[in-house]
């Protein structure tokens, strides 16, 4: 199954701007377009904050359903869904059939939980911005230009300092993921999560790391030794994929690579989620220059085979 993952802006090009010349030719060649909960979250967030009205949101949901023939990527196998492919096994990303409207009803009910992830993303961006706070505006821009021109893998991700941060960051994220799942399964917390739930997760995760007998450290070190083989080791577990992609993209931001503005933390979070789901596809099509650069660097570093293409290039689809 040849799968193409479109960034949400490319979906909007098709649905709202009639830029769909590539759709039929690629479908005729056997490619299928897929969507993920990340696309639906963007629609839900737009409706929630009043940027998009209900009529347009419903139209976009239906349009994505028609374009993808209701083909969706989900994190894990569940008998609740009609699974058509499990490319990396039952614990990895699943290809299922579900109408986007059904996904929307589930996503919108839990969207309040996202505020905690958005705050964490904002913290990362603030840390990146603070690195340049002592500089004048022109000096700051020159420094960012230098970082963006350099090789992000050689100059950032492969440095000893960054590798150490990636290991420690993955340990923290994975312990929190494991803790959240356990607490939900045991009925201690449920979505949408509030600040008390997050504090509980953080506290239990810290204890889990301390009592794990170096399990998380061994896990992270193994995954990143060498980094180019990481994705092949983690692709069968969505949680591993999610946290490793996220931490690598976070570290790029912290170093100033393709750094977002602070008020872009929400869209930056969606960027990471799209990059995570797109690892299950053959192609990731995007026209956001920052996301293109961050995703290419992350995929190359971790050994993800998904090809990332720039939708700003005229006729990009003719080279697939």
N, C-alpha and C positions, 0 to 999 in steps of 0.2 A: 504494500500500500504506500503510494508516494504522497506524502502529506506536506501541505504548505500552510505555514502559520503567518497570518497577516497581523501587523501591528494595528491597534484600533484606529489610528489615523488613516491607514490604508483602507480599512473597512468604511470609514466615513467618506473617503474619496469615491468609493463605489456607490454607497447608499444615498449620499447627499449631493454629490457633485458629478455623478454619472461617468466617472472615470473607470470604466469596467472593460476596456478593450482587451485585457489580458485574460479575463475569466474564462470565456468559452474556449479559446485556443488551448489553454492549459488543461481544462477539463477534458477536452477532446483527446488530449495526449495521455489521459489516465491519472492526472493529478487530482487530489481532493483537497478542499479547503476545510480547515478545522477552526473551532473556537474554543475558548477556555473560560472558566469562571472569572479570570482577570478581565476579559472583555465585558462581561456582564456587570462586574463591579464598577467599571468605568461608567456604564450606562446608569447604574443605580446611584452612583455618587453624583452624576450630573443632574439627575432628577431630584435627589435629596437637597442639593444646595441651590436649586432653582435655575441652574444654567440651561437646562433643557426641559421642555414641557413634556407632559405625560404622553401626548399624541406622538411627538417625535421619538420619544424613548421606545414606545411600543412599536413604532414603524421600524426603528433600528433593530430591535430584538427580532422582529419577524423577518427583516431583510437578512440578518446574519443567519437565521435558521434556513432560509431558502438557499442562500449562497453555499452554505456548508452541508445542506441536506441533513441538518440537525446532528452533525458529527462533532462531538465534543471530547476534549481531553479532561480527564479527572485524575486526582492524585492516586487513588487506590481502587482495587477491585471491590465491587459490592454487588450482591445478587439483586439489588434494587434496580440496577440498570442493565440494559441490553448491551453487553460488551461485544464489540466486533473485532478488537485486537488488543493483545497485551504484549507490546513489543519488548518489554523488559521484565515480564513476569507479573504476578498478582500484586506484589508490593510496590511496583513501579507505576509510571503513568499509564492510564488506561484510555483506550479509544472507545467511546460509547455513543449510543444514540439517545439524545435528549433534546427537546425543544428548548431554545434559550429562555422562553418565558417561564418554563418550569425551573430552570436554573436560577432565574431572577428571583422567583419567590423564595427560594432557599437562601440566596445571597443577601437579599435585602433584609431578611429577618435577622441576619448575623452581622450586618454592616457596622453596627456600633462597636464591635470588637476591633475593627480596623484602626480606630483612633490610637490605640496603643502602639501598633506597628508604625503608623505614620509619625508618632512622636519620636520613636526610636530612629526613624529615617531622618527626621529633622535634626536630631542630635548629631548624626553622622555628618550631615551637610554643614552644620554649624562648626563642627570640629575642623572640617576642611576649610571653611571660610576663615576661621580664626588663625590659621597658619599664615595668612597674608595680612592680618589686621594691622600690623605695624608698618606696612608699606603705604606709600601714596597710591592713588588710583592708577596712575600710569605705571608705577613699579609693579603693582599687583597684577595688572594686565600683562606686562612683560613676563613676569614669572609664570603665570598661567599659560601663556603662549609657549614658553620654553617647555613646560611639562607636557603640553598637548602635542608638541612636535616630536618629543622624544619617544622611544619605544617603551610602552607601558609595561611590557613583560620584563625586559632587561632592566629597566631603570626603577621599576617599582616592585612588581610581583616576585621577581627572583632574588631580591635583596634579602639578606639574612634577617634584617629587622622585620620586613613584611611577612616573611614565611612564619616567623614566630607569632606575629599578630594574627595571621590566618589560622594557625593551629589553635591559639587561645580563643579566638573568636568563634571558631567552629565548635569547640568544646562547650562554650557557653550557650550558643544557639541550639545545639543538639540536645543538651541536657534540659533546656527549657521546653523543647518540643516533646521530648519523652515524658517529662513531668506533666505537661498539659494534657497529653493523651491519657495518662494514667489517672489524673484527677477527674477528667471528664468521664472516663469509663467507670470510675468508682462512684460517680454521682456527687462528687464534692463541689464541682463547679460546672457551669454550663454556659453556652453562648446565649446572648452576647456577654462578653467578659467585662467586669467593671474593675476599677483600680484595686479593690481588695483582692480580687482573683489574681491579678497580675502580681501583686506583692506576694501572694501565697505561692504562685508558680516560681518566682525568683528565689524565695526562701528555700523551697523544697529542691529546686534545681541545684542550688549551692551545696546543699547537703548531699545530693546525689553524686555530684562531682567529687566531693571529699571522701565519700564512702565507696567509690567505684573501683578502688584499687588500680588506679591509672587507666581504667578502661577507655575513657573518653580521650585521654592523651594518646594512648596507643592507636586508637581508631583514627584520629586526625592525622597523626604522624604517618601511619601506613597509607592513608588516602593520598597524601601529598608527597609520597616518595616513590617515583618522581611525580611531579604535578601533571605531566603529560599523560599519565596513565590513570589519573584520578577518576575521570568520568566512567571509564570502563569498570572500575571497582564499585562505583556508587549507583550506577544507572538502575539497578534493580530495587532501589529503595527511594521513594519520593522524598522522604524527610531528609535523607543525606543530600540528594540533589538540591533541594530547596535551600538548605542551610549553607552548602558549599558555594553555590552560585551567588547567594546573597552576600556572604562574607567577602568573597573576592571583589564583587562590585562595590561593596562598602569601602573596602580598602583603597580601591582606585579613587573613590570620591574623597576619602580622607587625605589622600596625597595631592588632591587638586586636579586630578585627571577628569576632564569634561565635567567640571564641578557645576552643580545646579545652584540656582538662587534658593535662599531659605524658603521662600513661599512656594517652591516647586516640590516640596517633600512628598506630597500626595502622588503627583504624577511620577516622581522618581521611584516611589514604592511600586507603582504599577509596572514601571519599566522592568524592575527586577523580576516581578512575577511573570511577565511575558517571556523574558529570557529563560526563566525556569521551565515553563511549559513547552517552549519551542524546542527544547533539547530532544523531544520525542518525535520531531519532524525532520524532513529532509531539507526544508528551506524556511528561513525566517525573513520575511519581507518587511522593511521598515524605511521610513523617510525622516526619522528623527536623527539628526547627525550625532548628537551626544550618545543616544542609545546605540546607534550603529557602532560607534567606536568602542564603547564600554563592552558591548556584547561580543564583538570580534576579539577583543583582547582576552576576555574571560573564557570564551570557548577555546581559543587557541591555547591558552595556558593550561586548561583542564583537560584538553583532548576531546572536546565535544565535536562531533562530525557535522553537525547542522551547518549548512552554508547560509551566511548572512548577506542579503542583497539590498542595495540602496534603491528604493523606489523612486528617488528623485531623478535617476538616470533614465532618460527616454528610451523606451523599448527594452527595459531591463529584463522583462519576461522572455524575450526572444533568445536569451542565452542560457535558459534553463534546459 
